[in-house]
Amino acid sequence: MNVMIQPVNSSTAQGWQVRMGKQSVTFRSEAEARQFVSTLHARVSAPHVLPTEQQRAAS
């Protein structure tokens, strides 16, 4: 996943923007933006258990 952090200084918004492809989220500070990216990477990298056929049938 390509994630970029960049400052935003426009007439409508100020702060830091995290861009993930076509999606973006704006934060008040660089520290908040970096914390978001850190949490995002941790969640994406975390082990995930795929449901088995029995679990899908029971849902």
PQR file of N, CA, C, O and H, with PARSE charges and radii, in Angstrom:
ATOM      1  N   MET A   1       0.853  -1.166   0.000 -0.4000 1.5000
ATOM      2  CA  MET A   1       0.000   0.000   0.000 -0.0000 2.0000
ATOM      3  C   MET A   1       0.903   1.235   0.000  0.5500 1.7000
ATOM      4  O   MET A   1       1.804   1.352   0.831 -0.5500 1.4000
ATOM      5  N   ASN A   2       0.661   2.131  -0.915 -0.4000 1.5000
ATOM      6  CA  ASN A   2       1.428   3.359  -1.013 -0.0000 2.0000
ATOM      7  C   ASN A   2       0.768   4.424  -0.143  0.5500 1.7000
ATOM      8  O   ASN A   2      -0.351   4.849  -0.430 -0.5500 1.4000
ATOM      9  H   ASN A   2      -0.071   2.035  -1.590  0.4000 1.0000
ATOM     10  N   VAL A   3       1.450   4.858   0.917 -0.4000 1.5000
ATOM     11  CA  VAL A   3       0.930   5.860   1.843 -0.0000 2.0000
ATOM     12  C   VAL A   3       1.894   7.025   1.870  0.5500 1.7000
ATOM     13  O   VAL A   3       3.098   6.837   2.043 -0.5500 1.4000
ATOM     14  H   VAL A   3       2.359   4.512   1.150  0.4000 1.0000
ATOM     15  N   MET A   4       1.369   8.240   1.698 -0.4000 1.5000
ATOM     16  CA  MET A   4       2.191   9.449   1.717 -0.0000 2.0000
ATOM     17  C   MET A   4       1.671  10.411   2.767  0.5500 1.7000
ATOM     18  O   MET A   4       0.463  10.527   2.973 -0.5500 1.4000
ATOM     19  H   MET A   4       0.391   8.393   1.558  0.4000 1.0000
ATOM     20  N   ILE A   5       2.593  11.105   3.435 -0.4000 1.5000
ATOM     21  CA  ILE A   5       2.238  12.166   4.385 -0.0000 2.0000
ATOM     22  C   ILE A   5       2.794  13.456   3.815  0.5500 1.7000
ATOM     23  O   ILE A   5       3.967  13.531   3.450 -0.5500 1.4000
ATOM     24  H   ILE A   5       3.575  11.010   3.267  0.4000 1.0000
ATOM     25  N   GLN A   6       1.930  14.488   3.739 -0.4000 1.5000
ATOM     26  CA  GLN A   6       2.386  15.761   3.198 -0.0000 2.0000
ATOM     27  C   GLN A   6       1.674  16.915   3.889  0.5500 1.7000
ATOM     28  O   GLN A   6       0.526  16.771   4.310 -0.5500 1.4000
ATOM     29  H   GLN A   6       0.977  14.427   4.036  0.4000 1.0000
ATOM     30  N   PRO A   7       2.345  18.063   4.010 -0.5600 1.5000
ATOM     31  CA  PRO A   7       1.698  19.223   4.613  0.2800 2.0000
ATOM     32  C   PRO A   7       0.647  19.802   3.673  0.5500 1.7000
ATOM     33  O   PRO A   7       0.785  19.743   2.451 -0.5500 1.4000
ATOM     34  N   VAL A   8      -0.406  20.364   4.267 -0.4000 1.5000
ATOM     35  CA  VAL A   8      -1.472  21.004   3.491 -0.0000 2.0000
ATOM     36  C   VAL A   8      -1.570  22.449   3.952  0.5500 1.7000
ATOM     37  O   VAL A   8      -1.792  22.719   5.132 -0.5500 1.4000
ATOM     38  H   VAL A   8      -0.518  20.412   5.259  0.4000 1.0000
ATOM     39  N   ASN A   9      -1.406  23.353   3.040 -0.4000 1.5000
ATOM     40  CA  ASN A   9      -1.542  24.777   3.342 -0.0000 2.0000
ATOM     41  C   ASN A   9      -2.318  25.433   2.214  0.5500 1.7000
ATOM     42  O   ASN A   9      -1.738  25.924   1.246 -0.5500 1.4000
ATOM     43  H   ASN A   9      -1.225  23.134   2.081  0.4000 1.0000
ATOM     44  N   SER A  10      -3.640  25.433   2.352 -0.4000 1.5000
ATOM     45  CA  SER A  10      -4.489  26.070   1.343 -0.0000 2.0000
ATOM     46  C   SER A  10      -5.419  27.050   2.045  0.5500 1.7000
ATOM     47  O   SER A  10      -5.410  27.148   3.272 -0.5500 1.4000
ATOM     48  H   SER A  10      -4.111  25.034   3.138  0.4000 1.0000
ATOM     49  N   SER A  11      -6.195  27.753   1.295 -0.4000 1.5000
ATOM     50  CA  SER A  11      -7.120  28.720   1.888 -0.0000 2.0000
ATOM     51  C   SER A  11      -8.259  28.039   2.644  0.5500 1.7000
ATOM     52  O   SER A  11      -8.889  28.666   3.496 -0.5500 1.4000
ATOM     53  H   SER A  11      -6.203  27.674   0.299  0.4000 1.0000
ATOM     54  N   THR A  12      -8.534  26.764   2.347 -0.4000 1.5000
ATOM     55  CA  THR A  12      -9.638  26.053   3.001 -0.0000 2.0000
ATOM     56  C   THR A  12      -9.186  25.098   4.091  0.5500 1.7000
ATOM     57  O   THR A  12      -9.991  24.731   4.948 -0.5500 1.4000
ATOM     58  H   THR A  12      -8.022  26.255   1.656  0.4000 1.0000
ATOM     59  N   ALA A  13      -7.910  24.678   4.087 -0.4000 1.5000
ATOM     60  CA  ALA A  13      -7.459  23.698   5.082 -0.0000 2.0000
ATOM     61  C   ALA A  13      -5.981  23.876   5.382  0.5500 1.7000
ATOM     62  O   ALA A  13      -5.194  24.264   4.518 -0.5500 1.4000
ATOM     63  H   ALA A  13      -7.256  24.976   3.391  0.4000 1.0000
ATOM     64  N   GLN A  14      -5.623  23.584   6.628 -0.4000 1.5000
ATOM     65  CA  GLN A  14      -4.229  23.566   7.029 -0.0000 2.0000
ATOM     66  C   GLN A  14      -4.004  22.330   7.867  0.5500 1.7000
ATOM     67  O   GLN A  14      -4.912  21.874   8.562 -0.5500 1.4000
ATOM     68  H   GLN A  14      -6.263  23.269   7.329  0.4000 1.0000
ATOM     69  N   GLY A  15      -2.824  21.794   7.810 -0.4000 1.5000
ATOM     70  CA  GLY A  15      -2.519  20.617   8.592 -0.0000 2.0000
ATOM     71  C   GLY A  15      -1.669  19.660   7.794  0.5500 1.7000
ATOM     72  O   GLY A  15      -0.830  20.069   6.992 -0.5500 1.4000
ATOM     73  H   GLY A  15      -2.087  22.165   7.246  0.4000 1.0000
ATOM     74  N   TRP A  16      -1.895  18.380   8.022 -0.4000 1.5000
ATOM     75  CA  TRP A  16      -1.140  17.319   7.360 -0.0000 2.0000
ATOM     76  C   TRP A  16      -2.104  16.332   6.741  0.5500 1.7000
ATOM     77  O   TRP A  16      -3.123  15.988   7.340 -0.5500 1.4000
ATOM     78  H   TRP A  16      -2.577  18.047   8.673  0.4000 1.0000
ATOM     79  N   GLN A  17      -1.788  15.882   5.555 -0.4000 1.5000
ATOM     80  CA  GLN A  17      -2.662  14.975   4.828 -0.0000 2.0000
ATOM     81  C   GLN A  17      -1.965  13.633   4.629  0.5500 1.7000
ATOM     82  O   GLN A  17      -0.799  13.566   4.241 -0.5500 1.4000
ATOM     83  H   GLN A  17      -0.960  16.162   5.069  0.4000 1.0000
ATOM     84  N   VAL A  18      -2.716  12.568   4.906 -0.4000 1.5000
ATOM     85  CA  VAL A  18      -2.248  11.212   4.627 -0.0000 2.0000
ATOM     86  C   VAL A  18      -2.994  10.752   3.389  0.5500 1.7000
ATOM     87  O   VAL A  18      -4.225  10.727   3.366 -0.5500 1.4000
ATOM     88  H   VAL A  18      -3.663  12.623   5.221  0.4000 1.0000
ATOM     89  N   ARG A  19      -2.242  10.388   2.360 -0.4000 1.5000
ATOM     90  CA  ARG A  19      -2.835   9.934   1.107 -0.0000 2.0000
ATOM     91  C   ARG A  19      -2.579   8.452   0.933  0.5500 1.7000
ATOM     92  O   ARG A  19      -1.452   7.973   1.068 -0.5500 1.4000
ATOM     93  H   ARG A  19      -1.242  10.408   2.378  0.4000 1.0000
ATOM     94  N   MET A  20      -3.664   7.729   0.628 -0.4000 1.5000
ATOM     95  CA  MET A  20      -3.618   6.283   0.383 -0.0000 2.0000
ATOM     96  C   MET A  20      -4.305   6.054  -0.949  0.5500 1.7000
ATOM     97  O   MET A  20      -5.518   5.851  -1.007 -0.5500 1.4000
ATOM     98  H   MET A  20      -4.579   8.118   0.519  0.4000 1.0000
ATOM     99  N   GLY A  21      -3.525   6.087  -2.016 -0.4000 1.5000
ATOM    100  CA  GLY A  21      -4.129   5.978  -3.342 -0.0000 2.0000
ATOM    101  C   GLY A  21      -4.982   7.207  -3.609  0.5500 1.7000
ATOM    102  O   GLY A  21      -4.496   8.336  -3.537 -0.5500 1.4000
ATOM    103  H   GLY A  21      -2.540   6.252  -1.968  0.4000 1.0000
ATOM    104  N   LYS A  22      -6.257   6.986  -3.918 -0.4000 1.5000
ATOM    105  CA  LYS A  22      -7.169   8.101  -4.202 -0.0000 2.0000
ATOM    106  C   LYS A  22      -7.812   8.667  -2.941  0.5500 1.7000
ATOM    107  O   LYS A  22      -8.460   9.712  -2.993 -0.5500 1.4000
ATOM    108  H   LYS A  22      -6.652   6.069  -3.976  0.4000 1.0000
ATOM    109  N   GLN A  23      -7.640   7.996  -1.823 -0.4000 1.5000
ATOM    110  CA  GLN A  23      -8.243   8.432  -0.560 -0.0000 2.0000
ATOM    111  C   GLN A  23      -7.257   9.311   0.214  0.5500 1.7000
ATOM    112  O   GLN A  23      -6.045   9.111   0.140 -0.5500 1.4000
ATOM    113  H   GLN A  23      -7.113   7.147  -1.780  0.4000 1.0000
ATOM    114  N   SER A  24      -7.786  10.277   0.950 -0.4000 1.5000
ATOM    115  CA  SER A  24      -6.931  11.106   1.793 -0.0000 2.0000
ATOM    116  C   SER A  24      -7.664  11.473   3.072  0.5500 1.7000
ATOM    117  O   SER A  24      -8.890  11.574   3.100 -0.5500 1.4000
ATOM    118  H   SER A  24      -8.771  10.440   1.010  0.4000 1.0000
ATOM    119  N   VAL A  25      -6.878  11.673   4.140 -0.4000 1.5000
ATOM    120  CA  VAL A  25      -7.400  12.070   5.436 -0.0000 2.0000
ATOM    121  C   VAL A  25      -6.516  13.205   5.929  0.5500 1.7000
ATOM    122  O   VAL A  25      -5.291  13.111   5.849 -0.5500 1.4000
ATOM    123  H   VAL A  25      -5.882  11.592   4.117  0.4000 1.0000
ATOM    124  N   THR A  26      -7.120  14.280   6.442 -0.4000 1.5000
ATOM    125  CA  THR A  26      -6.377  15.437   6.919 -0.0000 2.0000
ATOM    126  C   THR A  26      -6.344  15.453   8.440  0.5500 1.7000
ATOM    127  O   THR A  26      -7.341  15.162   9.100 -0.5500 1.4000
ATOM    128  H   THR A  26      -8.115  14.356   6.507  0.4000 1.0000
ATOM    129  N   PHE A  27      -5.174  15.800   8.988 -0.4000 1.5000
ATOM    130  CA  PHE A  27      -4.967  15.858  10.434 -0.0000 2.0000
ATOM    131  C   PHE A  27      -4.451  17.235  10.817  0.5500 1.7000
ATOM    132  O   PHE A  27      -3.904  17.955   9.983 -0.5500 1.4000
ATOM    133  H   PHE A  27      -4.364  16.037   8.451  0.4000 1.0000
ATOM    134  N   ARG A  28      -4.628  17.599  12.087 -0.4000 1.5000
ATOM    135  CA  ARG A  28      -4.192  18.916  12.562 -0.0000 2.0000
ATOM    136  C   ARG A  28      -2.686  19.018  12.706  0.5500 1.7000
ATOM    137  O   ARG A  28      -2.127  20.107  12.578 -0.5500 1.4000
ATOM    138  H   ARG A  28      -5.073  17.014  12.765  0.4000 1.0000
ATOM    139  N   SER A  29      -2.017  17.900  12.971 -0.4000 1.5000
ATOM    140  CA  SER A  29      -0.575  17.952  13.189 -0.0000 2.0000
ATOM    141  C   SER A  29       0.118  16.790  12.485  0.5500 1.7000
ATOM    142  O   SER A  29      -0.506  15.791  12.127 -0.5500 1.4000
ATOM    143  H   SER A  29      -2.471  17.015  13.075  0.4000 1.0000
ATOM    144  N   GLU A  30       1.420  16.951  12.300 -0.4000 1.5000
ATOM    145  CA  GLU A  30       2.213  15.884  11.699 -0.0000 2.0000
ATOM    146  C   GLU A  30       2.233  14.656  12.608  0.5500 1.7000
ATOM    147  O   GLU A  30       2.211  13.524  12.127 -0.5500 1.4000
ATOM    148  H   GLU A  30       1.927  17.762  12.591  0.4000 1.0000
ATOM    149  N   ALA A  31       2.276  14.882  13.924 -0.4000 1.5000
ATOM    150  CA  ALA A  31       2.288  13.763  14.873 -0.0000 2.0000
ATOM    151  C   ALA A  31       1.022  12.921  14.756  0.5500 1.7000
ATOM    152  O   ALA A  31       1.099  11.693  14.795 -0.5500 1.4000
ATOM    153  H   ALA A  31       2.295  15.802  14.315  0.4000 1.0000
ATOM    154  N   GLU A  32      -0.145  13.558  14.612 -0.4000 1.5000
ATOM    155  CA  GLU A  32      -1.402  12.812  14.441 -0.0000 2.0000
ATOM    156  C   GLU A  32      -1.388  12.019  13.143  0.5500 1.7000
ATOM    157  O   GLU A  32      -1.842  10.876  13.111 -0.5500 1.4000
ATOM    158  H   GLU A  32      -0.208  14.555  14.580  0.4000 1.0000
ATOM    159  N   ALA A  33      -0.876  12.609  12.080 -0.4000 1.5000
ATOM    160  CA  ALA A  33      -0.818  11.929  10.788 -0.0000 2.0000
ATOM    161  C   ALA A  33       0.103  10.711  10.867  0.5500 1.7000
ATOM    162  O   ALA A  33      -0.232   9.641  10.360 -0.5500 1.4000
ATOM    163  H   ALA A  33      -0.507  13.538  12.106  0.4000 1.0000
ATOM    164  N   ARG A  34       1.253  10.877  11.498 -0.4000 1.5000
ATOM    165  CA  ARG A  34       2.202   9.769  11.618 -0.0000 2.0000
ATOM    166  C   ARG A  34       1.654   8.654  12.513  0.5500 1.7000
ATOM    167  O   ARG A  34       1.907   7.477  12.256 -0.5500 1.4000
ATOM    168  H   ARG A  34       1.525  11.747  11.910  0.4000 1.0000
ATOM    169  N   GLN A  35       0.904   9.013  13.562 -0.4000 1.5000
ATOM    170  CA  GLN A  35       0.297   8.001  14.427 -0.0000 2.0000
ATOM    171  C   GLN A  35      -0.746   7.198  13.645  0.5500 1.7000
ATOM    172  O   GLN A  35      -0.830   5.979  13.793 -0.5500 1.4000
ATOM    173  H   GLN A  35       0.698   9.969  13.771  0.4000 1.0000
ATOM    174  N   PHE A  36      -1.536   7.878  12.816 -0.4000 1.5000
ATOM    175  CA  PHE A  36      -2.527   7.208  11.979 -0.0000 2.0000
ATOM    176  C   PHE A  36      -1.847   6.209  11.043  0.5500 1.7000
ATOM    177  O   PHE A  36      -2.304   5.074  10.908 -0.5500 1.4000
ATOM    178  H   PHE A  36      -1.468   8.869  12.696  0.4000 1.0000
ATOM    179  N   VAL A  37      -0.759   6.626  10.399 -0.4000 1.5000
ATOM    180  CA  VAL A  37      -0.045   5.749   9.471 -0.0000 2.0000
ATOM    181  C   VAL A  37       0.536   4.554  10.215  0.5500 1.7000
ATOM    182  O   VAL A  37       0.496   3.430   9.715 -0.5500 1.4000
ATOM    183  H   VAL A  37      -0.388   7.548  10.509  0.4000 1.0000
ATOM    184  N   SER A  38       1.072   4.794  11.401 -0.4000 1.5000
ATOM    185  CA  SER A  38       1.627   3.708  12.201 -0.0000 2.0000
ATOM    186  C   SER A  38       0.551   2.682  12.559  0.5500 1.7000
ATOM    187  O   SER A  38       0.772   1.476  12.442 -0.5500 1.4000
ATOM    188  H   SER A  38       1.104   5.707  11.807  0.4000 1.0000
ATOM    189  N   THR A  39      -0.606   3.163  12.993 -0.4000 1.5000
ATOM    190  CA  THR A  39      -1.721   2.266  13.329 -0.0000 2.0000
ATOM    191  C   THR A  39      -2.205   1.522  12.089  0.5500 1.7000
ATOM    192  O   THR A  39      -2.491   0.327  12.154 -0.5500 1.4000
ATOM    193  H   THR A  39      -0.786   4.143  13.088  0.4000 1.0000
ATOM    194  N   LEU A  40      -2.297   2.213  10.973 -0.4000 1.5000
ATOM    195  CA  LEU A  40      -2.734   1.592   9.723 -0.0000 2.0000
ATOM    196  C   LEU A  40      -1.796   0.462   9.318  0.5500 1.7000
ATOM    197  O   LEU A  40      -2.249  -0.633   8.985 -0.5500 1.4000
ATOM    198  H   LEU A  40      -2.065   3.184  10.920  0.4000 1.0000
ATOM    199  N   HIS A  41      -0.500   0.723   9.346 -0.4000 1.5000
ATOM    200  CA  HIS A  41       0.469  -0.312   8.975 -0.0000 2.0000
ATOM    201  C   HIS A  41       0.406  -1.502   9.936  0.5500 1.7000
ATOM    202  O   HIS A  41       0.509  -2.651   9.506 -0.5500 1.4000
ATOM    203  H   HIS A  41      -0.132   1.613   9.616  0.4000 1.0000
ATOM    204  N   ALA A  42       0.240  -1.234  11.221 -0.4000 1.5000
ATOM    205  CA  ALA A  42       0.155  -2.323  12.210 -0.0000 2.0000
ATOM    206  C   ALA A  42      -1.060  -3.204  11.933  0.5500 1.7000
ATOM    207  O   ALA A  42      -0.970  -4.429  12.009 -0.5500 1.4000
ATOM    208  H   ALA A  42       0.157  -0.300  11.570  0.4000 1.0000
ATOM    209  N   ARG A  43      -2.187  -2.589  11.615 -0.4000 1.5000
ATOM    210  CA  ARG A  43      -3.408  -3.360  11.352 -0.0000 2.0000
ATOM    211  C   ARG A  43      -3.310  -4.155  10.062  0.5500 1.7000
ATOM    212  O   ARG A  43      -3.773  -5.294  10.002 -0.5500 1.4000
ATOM    213  H   ARG A  43      -2.260  -1.594  11.553  0.4000 1.0000
ATOM    214  N   VAL A  44      -2.724  -3.580   9.047 -0.4000 1.5000
ATOM    215  CA  VAL A  44      -2.582  -4.290   7.770 -0.0000 2.0000
ATOM    216  C   VAL A  44      -1.599  -5.444   7.918  0.5500 1.7000
ATOM    217  O   VAL A  44      -1.788  -6.504   7.320 -0.5500 1.4000
ATOM    218  H   VAL A  44      -2.348  -2.654   9.096  0.4000 1.0000
ATOM    219  N   SER A  45      -0.552  -5.244   8.710 -0.4000 1.5000
ATOM    220  CA  SER A  45       0.481  -6.277   8.889 -0.0000 2.0000
ATOM    221  C   SER A  45       0.095  -7.354   9.897  0.5500 1.7000
ATOM    222  O   SER A  45       0.743  -8.398   9.959 -0.5500 1.4000
ATOM    223  H   SER A  45      -0.398  -4.384   9.195  0.4000 1.0000
ATOM    224  N   ALA A  46      -0.941  -7.119  10.677 -0.4000 1.5000
ATOM    225  CA  ALA A  46      -1.351  -8.080  11.705 -0.0000 2.0000
ATOM    226  C   ALA A  46      -1.820  -9.378  11.061  0.5500 1.7000
ATOM    227  O   ALA A  46      -2.368  -9.365   9.958 -0.5500 1.4000
ATOM    228  H   ALA A  46      -1.468  -6.270  10.626  0.4000 1.0000
ATOM    229  N   PRO A  47      -1.607 -10.497  11.747 -0.5600 1.5000
ATOM    230  CA  PRO A  47      -2.100 -11.768  11.204  0.2800 2.0000
ATOM    231  C   PRO A  47      -3.631 -11.781  11.151  0.5500 1.7000
ATOM    232  O   PRO A  47      -4.297 -11.314  12.075 -0.5500 1.4000
ATOM    233  N   HIS A  48      -4.160 -12.304  10.093 -0.4000 1.5000
ATOM    234  CA  HIS A  48      -5.608 -12.395   9.913 -0.0000 2.0000
ATOM    235  C   HIS A  48      -5.993 -13.855   9.706  0.5500 1.7000
ATOM    236  O   HIS A  48      -5.339 -14.577   8.954 -0.5500 1.4000
ATOM    237  H   HIS A  48      -3.619 -12.683   9.342  0.4000 1.0000
ATOM    238  N   VAL A  49      -7.039 -14.273  10.364 -0.4000 1.5000
ATOM    239  CA  VAL A  49      -7.539 -15.636  10.223 -0.0000 2.0000
ATOM    240  C   VAL A  49      -8.697 -15.614   9.238  0.5500 1.7000
ATOM    241  O   VAL A  49      -9.670 -14.880   9.415 -0.5500 1.4000
ATOM    242  H   VAL A  49      -7.571 -13.686  10.975  0.4000 1.0000
ATOM    243  N   LEU A  50      -8.577 -16.424   8.205 -0.4000 1.5000
ATOM    244  CA  LEU A  50      -9.654 -16.511   7.232 -0.0000 2.0000
ATOM    245  C   LEU A  50     -10.709 -17.486   7.743  0.5500 1.7000
ATOM    246  O   LEU A  50     -10.371 -18.526   8.308 -0.5500 1.4000
ATOM    247  H   LEU A  50      -7.787 -17.019   8.061  0.4000 1.0000
ATOM    248  N   PRO A  51     -11.990 -17.153   7.548 -0.5600 1.5000
ATOM    249  CA  PRO A  51     -13.036 -18.064   8.023  0.2800 2.0000
ATOM    250  C   PRO A  51     -13.029 -19.390   7.267  0.5500 1.7000
ATOM    251  O   PRO A  51     -12.721 -19.433   6.076 -0.5500 1.4000
ATOM    252  N   THR A  52     -13.363 -20.447   7.953 -0.4000 1.5000
ATOM    253  CA  THR A  52     -13.483 -21.757   7.319 -0.0000 2.0000
ATOM    254  C   THR A  52     -14.881 -21.894   6.744  0.5500 1.7000
ATOM    255  O   THR A  52     -15.745 -21.055   6.999 -0.5500 1.4000
ATOM    256  H   THR A  52     -13.613 -20.412   8.921  0.4000 1.0000
ATOM    257  N   GLU A  53     -15.102 -22.914   5.995 -0.4000 1.5000
ATOM    258  CA  GLU A  53     -16.431 -23.158   5.413 -0.0000 2.0000
ATOM    259  C   GLU A  53     -17.494 -23.295   6.500  0.5500 1.7000
ATOM    260  O   GLU A  53     -18.608 -22.798   6.330 -0.5500 1.4000
ATOM    261  H   GLU A  53     -14.400 -23.596   5.788  0.4000 1.0000
ATOM    262  N   GLN A  54     -17.178 -23.956   7.608 -0.4000 1.5000
ATOM    263  CA  GLN A  54     -18.138 -24.128   8.701 -0.0000 2.0000
ATOM    264  C   GLN A  54     -18.524 -22.794   9.309  0.5500 1.7000
ATOM    265  O   GLN A  54     -19.696 -22.556   9.599 -0.5500 1.4000
ATOM    266  H   GLN A  54     -16.274 -24.360   7.746  0.4000 1.0000
ATOM    267  N   GLN A  55     -17.542 -21.920   9.503 -0.4000 1.5000
ATOM    268  CA  GLN A  55     -17.806 -20.608  10.080 -0.0000 2.0000
ATOM    269  C   GLN A  55     -18.683 -19.777   9.134  0.5500 1.7000
ATOM    270  O   GLN A  55     -19.575 -19.065   9.595 -0.5500 1.4000
ATOM    271  H   GLN A  55     -16.590 -22.113   9.267  0.4000 1.0000
ATOM    272  N   ARG A  56     -18.446 -19.857   7.837 -0.4000 1.5000
ATOM    273  CA  ARG A  56     -19.256 -19.102   6.875 -0.0000 2.0000
ATOM    274  C   ARG A  56     -20.680 -19.626   6.831  0.5500 1.7000
ATOM    275  O   ARG A  56     -21.617 -18.837   6.710 -0.5500 1.4000
ATOM    276  H   ARG A  56     -17.721 -20.435   7.462  0.4000 1.0000
ATOM    277  N   ALA A  57     -20.865 -20.926   6.926 -0.4000 1.5000
ATOM    278  CA  ALA A  57     -22.197 -21.531   6.880 -0.0000 2.0000
ATOM    279  C   ALA A  57     -23.007 -21.190   8.130  0.5500 1.7000
ATOM    280  O   ALA A  57     -24.230 -21.065   8.064 -0.5500 1.4000
ATOM    281  H   ALA A  57     -20.103 -21.567   7.025  0.4000 1.0000
ATOM    282  N   ALA A  58     -22.325 -21.040   9.270 -0.4000 1.5000
ATOM    283  CA  ALA A  58     -23.018 -20.749  10.525 -0.0000 2.0000
ATOM    284  C   ALA A  58     -23.465 -19.283  10.595  0.5500 1.7000
ATOM    285  O   ALA A  58     -24.371 -18.958  11.363 -0.5500 1.4000
ATOM    286  H   ALA A  58     -21.332 -21.142   9.324  0.4000 1.0000
ATOM    287  N   SER A  59     -22.858 -18.411   9.821 -0.4000 1.5000
ATOM    288  CA  SER A  59     -23.187 -16.991   9.881 -0.0000 2.0000
ATOM    289  C   SER A  59     -24.508 -16.680   9.227  0.5500 1.7000
ATOM    290  O   SER A  59     -24.924 -15.521   9.197 -0.5500 1.4000
ATOM    291  H   SER A  59     -22.123 -18.675   9.197  0.4000 1.0000
TER
END
